[in-house]
Amino acid sequence: MRSLKNQLIVWLIVLLAAVGLLAGGISYFIARNAANEFLDHQLILIADSVHTGSQLRSMQAKFLADSIADQENGFVIQVWNEEEPIRSKEPVRSSRPNFDLPRIYITGYSDAVLRGEKWRVYTLIYPDRTVQVSQSDNVRRDIATNAALTALLPIVGLLPLSWILVVIGVSRILKPLSDVTDAVTKRDASSLTPLPGEGIPIEVLPLISEMNGLLCRIRETIESQRHFVMDAAHELRTPLTALQLQIENLSQSNSPNDLDARVGELRSGMLRATHLVEQLLKMARYGAESQSVRLKVNLGDIVKTCIADFIPIAEKRGIDLGMTRDETAFIWANADELRILFDNLLDNAIRYTPESGQIDVSVVVAEDKAIVSVVDNGPGIPEPLLPRVFDRFFRAGNSDSEGSGIGLAIVSAIANRESAEVKLSNRPDRTGLIAEVIFNSLA
């Protein structure tokens, strides 16, 4: 696992080093050129300082006095006299003995080679004399290099300091992240309080916000599960207590008829408890799962299959259960989950529809939407209670009703997973309930 802090420090140090090397190279090149230009200018000044030929004696004394210093700087001064009768091809005076650099007959700078050594030469021609000042290229290179290296000293000295400042600066900038890391490390495993966001860089703040949002969702999920377990335990207490009483009554039965009645009650209690447990398991399943496999399905075929499963139950209670409209509607969905959704709606409708009642089911396509409606003529739901009917274990009827209060919660969970919308409303023409499942997109 790589450290963001170490990567940032390394990249900045490498960047500063590269910039320093580039700046140093440019400074070195400029300093050397400036030193060479300065030395060239010195050649001109020395050539101009040589007196006229009529002052040959003083010029010779000057050569003798300056020869030692000039030799240290690599300068050699040569003078040729043009006046008759002393005109000669040999220089009148040279600041260095046995220096026989050839005479140049053009005023200006030039380069010459003597005994394998390169020289920079400036020649100044007067009517009565020629002055030639030379300087060793080795000396010039040493002087220019020393000047360039002197110019590099500040950069070389500042590079390590800049690296130290980079380490300090990056550490200070990333300190809020270290504080967050320490806060996460030291907190209890069960703690879901939001992470501190004070002083966090704006680039990292979205990550902290998303983590806090995740912690909030986890806290809500855990809280929901805790309530679910508490509610489930409460709901199971009643049927289990009833079963216990029925078993005790069964043990006290004295006659065959009484025994049959008590066995029937026990069987009904067992069925109610089994149904409640099945609903609890389904609710827990849809609360935990986050993905479902969706295929292209015919909505009408699924609805008709569900109706066929409930027709025997409806006929037993004398309820007219049928399909009034069946328009073709293909959607992307999980067929098994849709069957559970419609089974719960039909189960509720049959459970609360009185004997000899009527339940009409329809599949309608309107404006690229598929709508499945289940309409019964039961007692309906009081308007103030409609917003709460999708809550777990909430019963809109009396406490003696056979429902577990989980069916519509399962319907809501499946609808959310299938990107559908469930609406409940009372019938406007008479008593009864209209349950609509709206699918907003067709396949």
Secondary structure, 3 states (H helix, E strand, C coil): CCCHHHHHHHHHHHHHHHHHHHHHHHHHHHHHHHHHHHHHHHHHHHHHHCCCHHHHHHHHHHHHHHHHHHHHCCEEEEEEECCCCCCCCCCCEECCCCCCCCCCCCCEEEEEEECCEEEEEEEEECCCEEEEEEEEHHHHHHHHHHHHHHHHHHHHHHHHHHHHHHHHHHHHHCHHHHHHHHHHHHCCCCCCCCCCCCCCCCCCHHHHHHHHHHHHHHHHHHHHHHHHHHHHHHHHHHHHHHHHHHHHHHHCCCCHHHHHHHHHHHHHHHHHHHHHHHHHHHHHHHHHCCCCCCEEEEHHHHHHHHHHHHHHHHHHCCCEEEEEEECCCEEEECHHHHHHHHHHHHHHHHHHCCCCCEEEEEEEEECCEEEEEEEECCCCCCHHHHHHCCCCCCCCCCCCCCCCCCHHHHHHHHHHHCCEEEEEEECCCCCCEEEEEEECCCC
